[in-house]
């Protein structure tokens, strides 16, 4: 049985599209399922559109999604062998040798400075592992330009040459490339080589049925990282765009996907992108994630939003993150939910001030502050605090909410948030009392 070798061949011409990510993922899954190799090849022959920073965008996106390639320098600095990632811009001499070979054998010719390939005028059948057998009528197919007037090779030639040179056994790519395959088969036949197996995966459509473009919402992988989606959740959702575990599950561990994934199981019909489902899946992963796993992402997002955390005690940071993580589904919500943990000069919600900091509310805040001041700092725990709140409410003949609302507003500036008792425990006695003093002073001024 042949050793599987698949490749992902993006062009560094802009943002990293969700469709490209799904193509990379399906190639990676098949390589891992079969014990084969996942090759990264950068198609950077278009000098006018390619930029080095876009290459870095590709590397960062693959690293974020956990899709490691198998040859050459890796994102983590390690090296697997001395080949790859491959850059087509560095392989010009290889392409020229193949063009010269076609010219020498009379299978190509010069035309107005360009080089054209004699396209066969016979029918072609593409044997596709997903789409089945597709027949193309090449009777009126024009001869194929394989080298431009400026001497640069065309996509169709370099694509075929690289697949042959790199020993690619399976070409897994978007269905929009299906019509190109018959051209590639003609070139492969002209070189006397054995073609790889082809598997064209369904397109990703918007909810309205239109093809997802770079301008559509949810099209850029970088946007998900910036918004605080978890890479595991995005990867999980991408698995479901054209494939499923056949048991109606939507949250599935990547190791299980690798074990189950196979090309004949990929759906033939197009996949519809559903941002709401991705959002839901991310919430499931967010709730299941450990604090240690969330901490780097949380710190990055807070720093990006002007909330410095470098000088923060690690235990304090993790405790704060732990009590808010159950309330949110996206990392982008963290600044709103966590900013007051790291600054004491926060603003108070104006509508909440009018509703909560009434004379009665401020009187209850003063009573509460006096009672909390008497608690030993070592016993400033959620359980003990809850008992103190309830005891004070009973002693004054009020509901416990009469103390909870002014306390929350005083220590966070907000009318909603995580469990108040846990919030007070994390903030600690000194910080809680100081914030209550600040609130009373500002409300009375």
Buried (B, 14 or more C-beta within 10 A) or exposed (E): EEEBBBBBBBBBBEBBBBBBBBBBBBBBBBBBBBEBBBBBBBBBBBEEEBEEEBBEBBBBBBBBBEBBBBBBBBBEEEEBEEEBBBBBBEBBEBBEEBBEEBBEEEBBEEEEEBBBBBBBEEEBEBEBBBBEEBEBEBEEBEBBBBBEEEEBBBBBBBBBBBBBBBEBBBBBBBBEBBEBBBBBBBBBBBBEEEBBBBBBBBBBBBEEEEEBEEEBEBBBBEEBBBBBBBBBBBBBBBBBBBBBBEEEEBBBEBEEBBEBBEBEEBBEEBBBBBEEEBBBBBBBBBEEBEBEEBBEBBBBBBEEEEBEBEEBEEEBBBBBBBBBBEBBBBBBBBBEBBBBBBEEEBEBBEEBBEEBBEEEBBEBBBBBBEBBEEBEEEEBBBEBBBEBBEEBBEEEEBEBEBBBBBBBBBBBBBBEBBBBBBBBBBBBBEBBBBBBBBBBEEBEE
